[in-house]
Amino acid sequence: MKFIIYLVLITGSLFAQDSLFWFDMNTVRDPLPKTPKVLDKIFGTSQLGVLDSLKNAHISTKDGFRLQMVETSLVDEANLNLRKFREALSDSVYMIFEAPFYKIRYGNFVTKKEAEIEKLKLNREGYQDIWIVRSRIEQINYPSE
């Protein structure tokens, strides 16, 4: 009987240990970084405040305009154009599916005039067959300090 109790106690203590119980943090060579080192190297200072403000930013949508670059029923063609425009253009590029078409749209313009100016600029750069469409656009609201 004592043997069974002893066996239960030993077995229970083996399974009760945490999986990292044996790991000693004092043996780790590199301490955990306080901030993302990539951002610190780029900007030369700690970016915790910037990251916190980005985390607290609220993205809302409102009525506006976008430039429609492509309309196709082929998903492969839509994905190819999406990658091409994301590499070439500076603002946001979106792929929207409205059956049966995939639509590649560009930008977040509050007024139609802003969209027209950007359309003319893109026409001069060689992008043709672009048209302005009414759309819900993204607007980032940062918390006031």
FENWO-V278567 format. One record per pair of residues at least 4 apart in sequence whose ideal C-beta (glycine too) atoms are under 7 Angstrom apart, sorted by the first residue. I is the first residue (numbers start at 1). J is the second residue. Records with the same first field share a line. If there is no record, write none. Layout:
I = J  J
//
This chain:
1 = 5
2 = 6
3 = 7
4 = 8
5 = 9
6 = 10
7 = 11
8 = 12
9 = 13
10 = 14
11 = 15
12 = 16
17 = 21
33 = 37
35 = 39  40  46  47  48
36 = 40  47
37 = 41
38 = 42
39 = 43  47
40 = 45  46  47
43 = 47
47 = 51
48 = 52
49 = 53
50 = 54
51 = 55
52 = 56
53 = 57  142
56 = 143
57 = 140  141  142
58 = 141
59 = 138  140
60 = 139  141
61 = 136  137  138  139
62 = 137  139
63 = 134  136
64 = 108  109  110  135  137
65 = 109  112  115  132  133  134  135
66 = 105  106  107  108  109  133  135  137
67 = 105  106  107  115  118  119  130  132
68 = 103  105  130  131  133
69 = 81  85  104  105  106  127  130
70 = 78  81  104
71 = 101  103
72 = 77  78  101  102
73 = 100  101
74 = 78
75 = 79  102
76 = 80
77 = 81
78 = 82  95  102  104
79 = 83
80 = 84
81 = 85  104
82 = 86  93  95  104
83 = 87
84 = 88
85 = 89  93  104  106
86 = 93
89 = 93  106
91 = 106  107  108
92 = 107  108
93 = 104  106
94 = 105
95 = 102  104
96 = 103  105
97 = 102
98 = 103
105 = 133  135
107 = 115  118
108 = 137  138
109 = 114  115  118  137
110 = 114
112 = 116  132
113 = 117
114 = 118
115 = 119  132
116 = 120  132
117 = 121
118 = 122
119 = 123  130  132
120 = 124
121 = 125
122 = 127  130
123 = 127  128  130
//
